[in-house]
Amino acid sequence: MRIEIHPVPPQERKAKPQPSELGFGQHFTDHMFIMDYIHNKGWHKARIVPYQAITLDPAALILHYAQAVFEGLKAYHGEDGQIRLFRPDMNARRLNASAERLCMPTIDPGFFIHAVKALVDLERDWVPRAQGASLYIRPTMIATEPALGVRPALEYLFFIITSPVGAYYKEGFNPVKIMVTDRYVRAVPGGIGYTKAAANYAASLKAAQEAQAQGYSQVLWLDARERRFVEEVGTMNIFFHFKDALVTPALSGSILPGVTRDSVIQLAREWDLEAQERPITIEEVIEGLEEGRLLEVFGTGTAAVISPVGVLHYKERDYTINQGETGPLARRFFEEITGIQYGTRPDTRGWTVTVE
Ligand SMILES: *Cc1c(COP(=O)(O)O)cnc(C)c1O
């Protein structure tokens, strides 16, 4: 499918924000990608148009039964002037896994990457050059058909918007305080936890808000059945560096299969660390901390890459990890992955895709 391009005239383009005012997801670029889907016709009218509001019928199914899935990836401006994407094939496949679970149409992965590249290429002046900054890319699919029956929609919209974002760590690599919640759950076995469905995030807000009111930046989620097995931290996957192994919860169906998670596991194995994907209980974590066998805990995700955990709150107690400091392994993963993303370290695994 050809992508029609309707560029904004140069004199009508927006002013770019200063590097210091980037933040996260607050500024949007001049253009967006969009295409339509109708049952029996498939995806059509792929186009890049000026960034604009979309109109929806108030009966559009997205507004009632939450058929919405999204992705998140970034474009990085290298010191060599190249713009790189990091493993976009994984986002393409995950979008389709999410879409299938919500009875939504899939998108050819090659076309998905082509569309992302076409948009980023047109917006290349928007990819920030400041250290640690990037262009965040948000592909999204929603059900647009106006109908009130509870059933899969017959019409959809897929769009991609982009937003220049600042470095996640403005004052250096800061460990966060996390609260373990045994009151709320994010996802259940047989549910949609493994998808990037918008509804998962609505379900997570309450716990995050309560944790923040108590001075913690995010929650650590436990499994829904027993409230014992660790699942994720906020909207990140989680890793535990014990003296003898690096452990992350196995993908059980209620855990989001992160691109960063997969990259950390692959790197760990290349570095001859014992990387285990298996069930891990909160008791094992607390015991490891009490006995000094658990050296580091960190979250992984596209936004922060690696987010060290300095304090874990569980059952009325705060447990400090690595004296509340960023550990050497978290730092090593952060430097390797960001090095590959910005082109300062060799990409020997074919992880990056250059936008040209
Ligand atoms: C997106 C996301 C992650 C991280 O995935 P990445 O592909 O590494 O960005 C982890 N958990 C949840 C719930 C997420 O939504």
The ligand as a Tripos MOL2 file, in Angstrom:
@<TRIPOS>MOLECULE
LIG
   15    15     1     0     0
SMALL
NO_CHARGES

@<TRIPOS>ATOM
      1 C1          4.9710   -1.1660   27.6230 C.3       1 LIG1
      2 C2          5.0120   -1.9030   28.9180 C.ar      1 LIG1
      3 C3          6.1690   -2.5290   29.4080 C.ar      1 LIG1
      4 C4          7.5260   -2.3380   28.7930 C.3       1 LIG1
      5 O1          7.6460   -2.7550   27.4830 O.3       1 LIG1
      6 P1          8.8160   -2.2030   26.5620 P.3       1 LIG1
      7 O2          8.5430   -2.8600   25.2620 O.co2     1 LIG1
      8 O3         10.0940   -2.6370   27.1770 O.co2     1 LIG1
      9 O4          8.6680   -0.7250   26.5210 O.co2     1 LIG1
     10 C5          6.0760   -3.3060   30.5630 C.ar      1 LIG1
     11 N1          4.9110   -3.4330   31.2160 N.ar      1 LIG1
     12 C6          3.7910   -2.8320   30.8040 C.ar      1 LIG1
     13 C7          2.5420   -3.0190   31.5710 C.3       1 LIG1
     14 C8          3.8070   -2.0410   29.6490 C.ar      1 LIG1
     15 O5          2.7070   -1.4220   29.2480 O.3       1 LIG1
@<TRIPOS>BOND
     1     1     2 1
     2     2     3 ar
     3     2    14 ar
     4     3     4 1
     5     3    10 ar
     6     4     5 1
     7     5     6 1
     8     6     7 2
     9     6     8 1
    10     6     9 1
    11    10    11 ar
    12    11    12 ar
    13    12    13 1
    14    12    14 ar
    15    14    15 1
@<TRIPOS>SUBSTRUCTURE
     1 LIG1         1 GROUP 0 **** ****
